[in-house]
Structure formats: C-alpha cells, structure tokens
Amino acid sequence: MAKARLLVVEDDIDIANMLKIYFSGLEFDVDVANRGMDALEKTKHVIPHLMVLDIMLPDIDGYEVCRQLRMNTRTSHIPVIFLTQKDERSDKLQGLELGADDYITKPFDIEELKLRVTGAIRRAERESLTDPRSGLPAGRLIEEQLRRIIRETNWAMLDLRLNYFDAFKDVYGFVAGDDVLRFATMILSEVVDELGTNKDFIGHPGGDNFVIISTPEAAITIRQRLKDRFANEVQTHYNFIDRQQGFIQAPRADGGVDKVPFMTLSIGLVSPTQHSFADIREITELAAEARRQDTPAASIA
C-alpha cells in the first residue's frame, strides 16, 4: 500500500516539525508549508491525500487557502482539516461552509488528530473520491465531471494509459510502480498548469489509466507535451543497465523472458467537435478506443 501524503500548513515551526515527525513515524509521506501561498503552490505539483491547515497564517489565512482549493477543479477534492486556536462556533461554521472536512482546536490531542486524519482519508477512498496512490479524483468525481461536460460543447477529454507498466512492476516491484504513478501525476499536473486552466480536470480511474478534461484547443497541445515529457523523463525510473540496453527483461510464466520497451503514454482524444454523445458511457468508450489506436507496437528484436 502506498504511503498517504499529508500536507501540513502551519507557521509555528515547532508544531509543524512535531506533526511531521509524528505522522512520518506512522508511515505518512509528510510535507510542510509555513505559508498559505506555499501550500497552494505545492498542491500544483504533488496532490496530497489530506491537508492539515492552520487558519492563522502570515500571508493569506487558512480560509482563503481552502477557498482557492475548492475553486480549482484539480484540488477541490482534497480533504481539509482546519487546525486553529479559535474555538468560536462562527469560525467553525465558516470553515465548514468553505468545504472543510473537519476542525480541531489547539491545544489538540495528537491521537485525536491522527484518528481524524486517517478517518477522512479512508472515507474519501471508500466513497471513490480519490485514488489511494495518486491522490487524484477517482470514480465518483470523474463521473460527476463527465455528467457535467456532456451538457456542454467546448470540451475535450484525454484518456491516458501507461504502456508496459505491468511489466515494469513485475521487474522493479510495486513500490517502484507507485513511484511511477506519482511521477505521472506530477507531469500531468505540471503540463495542465502550463497549457490549460484551473478549470481543467485530472482524474485517476485506477491502475495505469488517467483522464484529463480540457478545451479542444488546449487538449491537442497538452497531448503532445505529455507524450514528449513522459518519454524523455521516465527513463530515470530504470537502472543504469536497462537504460544502456534500451529495454527491460520481463519474466514469462513459462520461465523465459521478454524484452519489453520503456514505458510510454498512449493518449486518446475525443470532443463534441468530432462526435455527438448520448450518455457518458459513449464518451469513455470512444476515448478508450482512440487511446487503443494510439498504443505503439513493441519493436524490440
């Protein structure tokens, strides 16, 4: 199971370090931001599974951080637990109105915070809101986006798959496979940030499959940039010998080995400029078919 990623947004260095040490000891992958704008910038590159967010910050307050998270399609799903010295009912209501998942008051019981954090993450995964490895929106949230766009005209959907990912996991293991999924998530976020808008959507239906919803114009450029960046940067996940020979040797069930190329991205693109859609199933089926047509044939002798 991949580590859950926790982003602690706290300007008190002692509290931030204490939380980092404590949750790291519980096998969380913990990052810290001491300012609100730093937290928002971090979420552009690595999506946390949950944010512990102090309200009183030196630049923008936690309410504004939460507001901006909820306004951005790519971060609106992140569970947020407010951490504050305030204990007024109006403050709690303001946080909950902004979409916070929970609220805990300083001084707090660290065991209680742990239970609230783990409960919120499990709830999001159980309700098919996020993928446990990438932290990206999953089943139900993807379906909501598809039901939204089918009523609109100016959109395009990209269906992405990591080719040869299963063979890579067979050779390098599940931990390395999870690293590749996080790497792919980072590239998707960076490219969509660069070429799209904060209304664009990135989802992870599961396994080696991702989806992006953007505009028809941006989707074409995003598609090519993703393919180029992934092909150029994925080689860092292979060892020196495999990089030198240009392939990996994956075991077969009969005891032999197959020469398997490095991972690449196949990306299918559909939009209402090309097709008319009666329901969301047609969107996903046509996108998957376009992606299969983009899958390269292995050519290693």
C-alpha positions in Angstrom: 0.0 0.0 0.0 1.4 3.4 -0.9 2.0 6.0 1.8 -0.7 8.6 2.2 0.6 12.1 1.5 -0.1 14.7 4.2 0.5 18.4 3.7 0.8 20.3 7.0 0.2 24.0 6.6 1.4 25.6 9.9 3.6 28.7 10.5 4.5 27.6 14.0 7.8 25.8 13.3 7.7 23.7 16.5 4.1 22.4 15.8 4.9 21.8 12.1 8.0 19.8 12.9 6.2 17.8 15.6 3.5 16.9 13.2 6.0 15.9 10.5 7.9 13.7 12.9 4.8 12.1 14.4 3.0 11.3 11.1 6.2 10.3 9.3 6.6 7.7 12.1 3.1 6.4 11.2 4.3 5.8 7.6 2.8 9.0 6.1 4.6 10.9 3.5 4.6 14.4 5.1 5.4 17.8 3.6 5.2 21.1 5.4 4.3 24.6 4.2 4.7 27.6 6.5 2.7 30.0 4.3 -0.7 29.7 2.6 0.6 30.6 -0.9 3.4 28.0 -0.5 0.8 25.4 0.3 -1.2 26.2 -2.9 2.0 26.1 -4.9 2.9 22.6 -3.5 -0.5 21.2 -4.5 0.1 22.1 -8.1 3.0 19.6 -8.2 2.0 16.9 -5.7 -1.6 16.3 -4.7 -1.8 15.4 -1.0 -4.3 12.9 0.2 -5.2 15.4 3.0 -4.3 18.9 4.2 -4.0 19.8 7.9 -4.5 23.6 7.6 -3.9 26.2 10.3 -6.2 29.2 10.0 -3.8 31.9 11.2 -1.0 32.1 8.6 1.4 35.0 7.9 0.2 35.8 4.3 -3.3 34.6 3.5 -5.4 32.8 6.1 -6.5 29.2 6.0 -10.0 30.1 4.9 -8.6 31.7 1.8 -6.3 28.7 1.2 -9.4 26.4 1.4 -11.4 28.7 -0.8 -8.8 28.6 -3.5 -8.5 24.8 -3.2 -12.3 24.4 -3.7 -12.3 26.9 -6.7 -9.7 24.8 -8.6 -11.1 21.7 -10.3 -7.8 19.8 -9.7 -7.7 20.5 -5.9 -11.3 20.8 -5.0 -11.5 17.2 -3.8 -8.6 17.4 -1.2 -9.9 16.7 2.3 -9.0 19.6 4.7 -8.8 19.5 8.5 -8.6 23.0 10.0 -6.2 23.5 12.9 -6.6 26.6 14.9 -6.6 28.3 18.3 -10.1 29.7 17.7 -13.0 27.9 19.3 -15.9 30.1 18.3 -18.9 28.5 16.7 -18.9 31.1 13.9 -15.3 30.2 13.0 -16.1 26.5 12.7 -19.2 27.3 10.6 -17.1 29.4 8.3 -14.6 26.6 7.8 -17.3 24.1 7.2 -19.2 26.4 4.7 -15.9 26.6 2.7 -15.9 22.8 2.4 -13.6 21.8 5.2 -13.9 18.2 6.3 -13.1 18.6 10.0 -12.0 21.1 12.6 -9.7 20.7 15.6 -8.8 23.3 18.2 -5.3 23.9 19.7 -4.1 22.6 22.1 -5.1 19.3 20.5 -4.7 15.7 21.3 -2.3 14.2 18.7 -4.1 10.8 18.9 -7.4 12.5 18.1 -5.9 14.3 15.2 -4.5 11.0 13.9 -7.9 9.4 14.0 -9.5 12.4 12.2 -6.8 12.3 9.5 -7.0 8.6 8.9 -10.8 8.7 9.0 -11.0 11.4 6.4 -8.6 9.7 4.1 -10.4 6.3 4.4 -13.7 8.0 3.9 -12.5 9.7 0.7 -11.2 6.3 -0.7 -14.3 4.4 0.4 -16.6 6.8 -1.3 -14.5 6.5 -4.5 -13.5 10.2 -4.3 -9.7 9.7 -4.6 -7.2 7.1 -5.8 -5.1 5.9 -2.8 -1.8 6.1 -4.8 -2.0 9.3 -6.8 -4.4 11.3 -4.6 -6.3 12.4 -7.7 -10.1 12.3 -8.1 -11.4 8.8 -8.8 -14.6 7.0 -9.7 -17.5 9.2 -8.4 -15.8 12.5 -9.0 -14.8 11.5 -12.6 -18.4 10.5 -13.2 -19.6 13.9 -12.0 -17.3 15.7 -14.4 -18.5 13.6 -17.3 -22.1 14.3 -16.4 -21.2 18.0 -16.3 -19.4 18.2 -19.7 -22.0 16.1 -21.6 -24.3 19.1 -21.3 -21.7 21.5 -22.7 -19.9 21.9 -26.1 -16.5 23.4 -25.5 -14.5 20.5 -24.0 -12.2 17.6 -24.9 -11.3 14.5 -22.9 -8.0 12.8 -23.0 -7.8 9.1 -22.0 -4.2 8.2 -21.0 -2.6 4.8 -20.3 1.0 3.9 -19.3 2.2 1.3 -21.8 4.3 -1.6 -20.4 3.5 -0.5 -16.8 2.6 -4.1 -15.6 5.9 -5.4 -17.0 7.8 -2.6 -15.2 6.1 -3.6 -11.9 7.0 -7.2 -12.4 10.6 -6.4 -12.7 11.0 -3.4 -10.4 8.3 -4.1 -7.8 5.1 -2.4 -6.6 6.9 0.4 -4.7 8.7 1.4 -7.9 5.3 1.2 -9.7 3.8 3.6 -7.2 6.7 6.0 -7.7 5.9 5.9 -11.5 2.2 6.7 -10.8 3.2 9.7 -8.6 5.7 10.8 -11.3 2.9 10.6 -14.0 0.6 12.6 -11.7 3.2 15.3 -11.3 3.8 15.6 -15.1 0.1 15.7 -15.8 -0.4 18.5 -13.2 2.6 20.5 -14.5 1.6 20.3 -18.1 -2.1 21.1 -17.5 -1.0 24.0 -15.3 1.3 25.2 -18.1 -1.1 24.8 -21.1 -4.6 24.6 -19.6 -6.6 26.5 -16.9 -7.6 25.8 -13.3 -11.0 24.7 -14.6 -9.3 21.7 -16.3 -9.8 18.3 -14.6 -7.3 15.5 -14.0 -8.6 12.1 -12.7 -7.3 8.7 -12.0 -9.8 5.9 -12.6 -7.2 3.4 -11.3 -4.2 1.4 -12.2 -2.2 2.8 -15.2 -5.2 4.9 -16.5 -5.7 8.7 -16.2 -8.1 11.2 -17.7 -7.9 14.9 -18.4 -10.8 17.2 -19.3 -9.8 20.5 -21.0 -10.7 22.6 -24.0 -10.4 21.2 -27.6 -7.6 23.7 -28.4 -5.6 23.1 -25.3 -6.1 19.3 -25.3 -4.1 18.9 -28.6 -1.1 20.7 -27.2 -1.4 19.0 -23.8 -1.5 15.6 -25.5 1.8 16.1 -27.4 3.6 17.8 -24.5 2.7 14.9 -22.2 3.9 12.3 -24.6 7.2 14.1 -25.1 7.9 14.8 -21.4 6.9 11.3 -20.3 9.1 9.6 -22.8 12.1 11.9 -22.0 11.8 11.7 -18.2 10.5 8.2 -17.4 14.0 6.7 -18.0 15.1 7.9 -14.6 13.0 5.1 -13.1 15.1 2.5 -14.8 18.5 1.3 -13.6 21.7 2.0 -15.5 22.0 -1.4 -17.2 18.4 -1.2 -18.5 18.9 2.4 -19.8 22.1 1.3 -21.6 20.4 -1.6 -23.4 17.2 0.3 -24.0 14.7 -2.3 -22.6 13.9 -4.5 -19.6 13.8 -8.3 -19.5 10.4 -9.3 -18.0 9.8 -12.9 -16.8 7.2 -15.1 -18.6 5.1 -17.7 -17.0 7.0 -20.5 -18.9 10.3 -19.4 -17.4 11.5 -17.4 -20.3 11.9 -13.7 -20.6 10.5 -11.0 -22.9 12.3 -7.8 -24.0 10.0 -5.0 -23.0 10.4 -1.4 -24.2 10.4 1.5 -21.8 7.1 2.9 -20.7 5.3 5.4 -22.9 2.0 7.2 -22.9 -0.9 6.3 -25.2 -3.5 9.1 -25.3 -6.9 9.1 -26.9 -8.7 12.4 -27.5 -12.5 12.9 -28.0 -14.6 16.1 -28.1 -18.1 17.2 -29.2 -16.4 18.8 -32.3 -15.8 15.2 -33.5 -18.7 13.2 -32.1 -22.1 13.6 -30.6 -22.7 11.8 -27.3 -25.9 10.4 -25.9 -24.5 9.4 -22.5 -21.3 9.4 -20.5 -20.6 5.8 -21.4 -20.1 6.8 -25.0 -17.6 9.4 -24.0 -15.5 6.8 -22.1 -15.8 4.1 -24.8 -14.8 6.4 -27.7 -11.9 7.9 -25.7 -10.7 4.4 -24.8 -10.9 3.3 -28.4 -8.9 6.4 -29.5 -6.3 5.6 -26.9 -6.0 2.0 -28.0 -5.4 3.2 -31.6 -2.5 5.3 -30.2 -0.9 2.3 -28.5 2.6 1.5 -30.1 3.6 -2.0 -31.1 6.6 -3.4 -29.3 9.5 -3.5 -31.8 12.5 -4.9 -29.9 14.0 -7.9 -31.6 
